[in-house]
Amino acid sequence: MTDPQTGLSLRLEVSRQYKQVIWEFDILWGVKLVRPELAVRLAG
């Protein structure tokens, strides 16, 4: 999900294991591609 005001991409992942719940929260940001020849666009 991308925030429309700031442009930050956010991700929340919940993993359930035996008697455990693991929450992972990631924020992606940047201003420039370091190696644009390696960039890909994923659609799903």
ROTILO-548258 format. One record per residue: residue number from 1; residue in one letter; x, y, z of N, C-alpha, C, CB in turn. Coordinates in pm, whole numbers, plus 50000, padded with zeros to 5 digits. Atoms other than C-alpha are relative to their C-alpha. Glycine has a CB too. Layout:
N
   pos   code     nxx     nyy     nzz    caxx    cayy    cazz     cxx     cyy     czz    cbxx    cbyy    cbzz
   NUM      A       X       Y       Z       X       Y       Z       X       Y       Z       X       Y       Z
...
***
This chain:
44
   pos   code     nxx     nyy     nzz    caxx    cayy    cazz     cxx     cyy     czz    cbxx    cbyy    cbzz
     1      M   50084   49885   50000   50000   50000   50000   50090   50124   50000   49904   49999   50121
     2      T   49924   49876   50006   50129   50347   49917   49916   50114   50054   50046   50031   49855
     3      D   50067   49883   49943   50036   50656   50118   49992   50109   49895   50074   50050   50127
     4      P   50011   49901   50107   49897   50915   49874   50060   50136   50035   49857   50017   49966
     5      Q   49946   49870   49963   50022   51216   50073   50152   50002   50000   49949   50039   50135
     6      T   49855   50000   49988   50383   51113   50137   50070   49918   49892   50040   49948   50135
     7      G   49939   50086   50100   50441   50850   49866   50077   49882   50059   50092   50080   49915
     8      L   49932   50112   49938   50583   50602   50120   49924   49870   49976   50018   50024   50151
     9      S   50060   50131   50016   50520   50234   50051   50010   49925   50132   50069   49920   49886
    10      L   50009   50069   49872   50409   50034   50354   49961   49855   49979   49899   50070   50093
    11      R   50036   50141   50008   50388   49659   50412   49988   49944   50140   50105   49920   49917
    12      L   50019   50068   49874   50250   49457   50703   49985   49851   49970   49875   50055   50077
    13      E   50004   50145   50019   50312   49082   50720   49980   49934   50135   50130   49948   49931
    14      V   50029   50074   49877   50166   48850   50985   50027   49853   49972   49853   50022   50049
    15      S   49967   50142   50013   50316   48501   51023   49954   49929   50127   50153   49979   49975
    16      R   50046   50078   49884   50152   48244   51249   50073   49867   50001   49847   49979   49996
    17      Q   49932   50126   49979   50353   47956   51384   49945   49939   50128   50155   50017   50007
    18      Y   50049   50069   49882   50301   47714   51670   50012   50090   50123   50076   49869   50022
    19      K   50009   49914   49882   50190   47933   51966   50077   50132   49987   50051   49924   50119
    20      Q   49930   49874   50023   50353   48241   51808   49931   50077   49888   50148   49975   49966
    21      V   50044   49911   50108   50243   48537   51599   50112   50100   49979   49862   50071   50033
    22      I   49891   49909   50033   50514   48738   51424   49946   50109   49909   50119   49923   49931
    23      W   50043   49884   50077   50437   49089   51296   50123   50066   49941   49918   50101   50088
    24      E   49892   49929   50066   50667   49253   51040   49940   50120   49928   50078   49907   49900
    25      F   50047   49877   50061   50618   49613   50929   50117   50065   49928   49938   50096   50107
    26      D   49892   49943   50082   50829   49758   50647   49954   50132   49939   50043   49901   49890
    27      I   50024   49874   50070   50851   50110   50506   50110   50016   49895   49999   50123   50100
    28      L   49905   49983   50109   51015   50169   50168   49995   50144   49951   49969   49902   49884
    29      W   49993   49863   50052   51131   50511   50053   50132   50019   49927   49985   50104   50114
    30      G   49879   49970   50074   51392   50663   49829   49977   50113   49903   50051   49877   49926
    31      V   50011   49889   50093   51465   50938   49584   50063   49969   49865   50064   50123   50058
    32      K   49929   50029   50124   51677   50769   49317   50030   49851   49990   50131   50083   49992
    33      L   49958   50138   50022   51745   50429   49163   50151   49993   49997   49940   49945   49868
    34      V   49854   50014   49998   52098   50316   49238   50048   49936   49871   50045   49917   50122
    35      R   49965   50067   50127   52113   50076   48940   49872   49979   49920   50074   49862   50025
    36      P   50128   50009   50070   51816   50142   48709   49993   49883   49902   49974   50128   49926
    37      E   50003   50115   50093   51919   49859   48473   49954   49872   50069   50138   49979   49937
    38      L   50047   50118   49926   51825   49610   48749   49858   50016   50051   50092   49973   50117
    39      A   50137   49975   49951   51481   49762   48823   49899   49920   49918   49966   50150   49993
    40      V   50112   50070   50064   51166   49565   48745   49870   50054   50059   50010   49843   50020
    41      R   50133   49963   49950   50797   49643   48780   49917   49873   50009   49930   50107   49907
    42      L   50084   50118   49977   50576   49373   48930   49855   50040   50000   50037   49931   50134
    43      A   50144   49975   50002   50205   49362   48858   49931   49871   50046   49951   50044   49857
    44      G   50066   50120   49951   49970   49128   49034   49858   50020   50037   50070   49947   50115
***
